[in-house]
Amino acid sequence: MLHERLIDALGADAVKTAPEDLAVYAFDAYTTGRLPAAVVLPRSTQEVSAAVRIARDCGEPIVPRGAGTGLCGGAVPTEGGVVISFARMNRVLAFDPARRRARVQPGLINLDLSRHVAASGLFYAPDPSSQKISTIGGNVATNAGGPHCLSYGTTVNHVLGLEVVDERGDVFHTDVDELGYDLTAALVGSEGTLGIVTAAWVRLMRVPEAVRVWLATFPDVESASDAVSAIVAAGIVPTALEMMDRIAAQAVEAAFHAGYPTDCGAVLLIENAGFEDDMNACESALARIARERGATSWRTARTQAERDALWAGRKGAAGAMGRISPNYYLQDVCVRRSTLPKALHAVDEIARTYGITVANVFHAGDGNLHPMLCYDKRDRTQVQAVIESGNEILRAAIALGGTVSGEHGIGFEKREAMTEVYSTADLATMARVRDVFDPARALNPEKIFPSGAACPEVKPQRP
Ligand SMILES: Cc1cc2nc3c(=O)[nH]c(=O)nc-3n(C[C@H](O)[C@H](O)[C@H](O)COP(=O)(O)OP(=O)(O)OC[C@H]3O[C@@H](n4cnc5c(N)ncnc54)[C@H](O)[C@@H]3O)c2cc1C
């Protein structure tokens, strides 16, 4: 019944039902879930509405899906259901260079948007390291960050309005310029639990007149962290302030030959953008602070090719881990910048205790750590060690006043950890918001909200 109705409404080529096709949609970059009952690839908002109505009539939950690069099981079906893939809704619908905004479909690849508007001297600022493959819809749903979000802000700061299909299949619009509640901000980061984004108006930024990229090396991650805090405390907010430890730099250099030093304890990749006239003074101030905090070298990337190579290395760091380990688990926690040295020390201690190699590549300016725990998934002992050390890193971040995700979201993976940072009353309030948008709890169930006795009043209850 479900399959026939979906095929009638969307056409046979837009509906996948064979187990081998469904299997492709059962996982994301974090984990594998259950097979969905069906996958649909709509071409329009009307087709999304139709698919939602049919799924609801047939009692199936709905799981929106972008590129599946999520790192917390957000796009993974947990109860079967209908996966809505936006692979065919990937166009720029409107581009207004004068007002610096574009209206895009959710399946548009992040980097393709910047490519589309580049000739007008504009770009889309949120730049997750997955930007070559992740979609605007997925970025909106996770409020994606990225290296340049330190000064430009995360996705929520760049979404001006949304077109959304609700859990009944009806379409509504939000607009940050209108009066009333800011529903755009409520929907950004809601991980597909409040509505399905079918179009977004996004803000574009002018390509800056000048961009400089510098590399500073340090004997250890503690001194590099001190430099990060000192730079921001001096009133300088660079466009990006990223850190790599020795293990990460070695893996990246082996993979990309980008020019990262491999014989130091930590590397800071610093970028600033703005007016050419300001750049020399900025560089002097940054270099002085770095030296005062123990930097052993300071280098300026002289050419665009050099800058591109350094960024390709940084953004490809996760892929480079294949050089040193068959598998890695990428943890995502956030702490105050001033506690970075303590947090990194805790990560190191935990990894030692469990005998795990850890590589750190992260958004240091935001205090957003990404320890990559290396392991071999064929070895059960290593798998267990990674699970336990990942949990201990979460607890260490919380103990330092930090939180359980910096940018990757909660999804399925971290929903139980929500009780560690939010009170029952906080979670119940969030659950009431969800119930306004999705009273039947049909949109992306088993995500964000904890299950079980720890928080009974927000336990998903199917009607
Ligand atoms: C190598 C690598 C590097 C990464 N670097 C970063 C980084 O720097 N910063 C960062 O923030 N993240 C990063 N990520 C994580 C991931 O890329 C982001 O979370 C990204 O926003 C997910 O986009 P996606 O299109 O793959 O979405 P998916 O993984 O398909 O989905 C993510 C979530 O969004 C929901 N969703 C998708 N489309 C819609 C829609 N149209 N309407 C409603 N809900 C929807 C899904 O249900 C799910 O909950 C990285 C991942 C990898 C693998």
The ligand as an ORCA input file, in Angstrom:
! r2SCAN-3c Opt
* xyz 0 1
  C      34.655     14.710      7.062
  C      33.550     15.461      7.748
  C      33.783     16.748      8.184
  C      32.751     17.464      8.825
  N      32.994     18.756      9.228
  C      31.998     19.453      9.817
  C      32.227     20.810     10.230
  O      33.306     21.390     10.051
  N      31.193     21.457     10.825
  C      29.981     20.860     11.028
  O      29.071     21.503     11.563
  N      29.748     19.588     10.649
  C      30.713     18.873     10.049
  N      30.482     17.582      9.666
  C      29.177     16.952      9.943
  C      28.154     17.079      8.790
  O      28.800     17.250      7.547
  C      27.187     18.231      9.049
  O      26.386     17.935     10.172
  C      26.297     18.566      7.853
  O      25.549     19.727      8.154
  C      25.334     17.438      7.475
  O      24.813     17.711      6.193
  P      24.203     16.541      5.292
  O      23.674     17.153      4.044
  O      25.185     15.452      5.107
  O      22.983     16.076      6.207
  P      22.574     14.624      6.703
  O      23.711     13.958      7.389
  O      21.921     13.892      5.613
  O      21.462     15.020      7.773
  C      21.821     15.702      8.965
  C      20.553     16.041      9.746
  O      19.784     16.987      9.018
  C      18.458     16.493      8.782
  N      18.069     17.002      7.469
  C      18.725     16.867      6.298
  N      18.086     17.534      5.319
  C      16.997     18.110      5.887
  C      15.929     18.916      5.400
  N      15.860     19.295      4.125
  N      14.971     19.306      6.276
  C      15.034     18.956      7.575
  N      16.011     18.190      8.091
  C      16.979     17.777      7.256
  C      18.581     14.983      8.882
  O      17.353     14.372      9.231
  C      19.623     14.850      9.983
  O      19.013     15.000     11.237
  C      31.487     16.846      9.029
  C      31.271     15.539      8.577
  C      32.287     14.849      7.946
  C      32.016     13.453      7.475
*
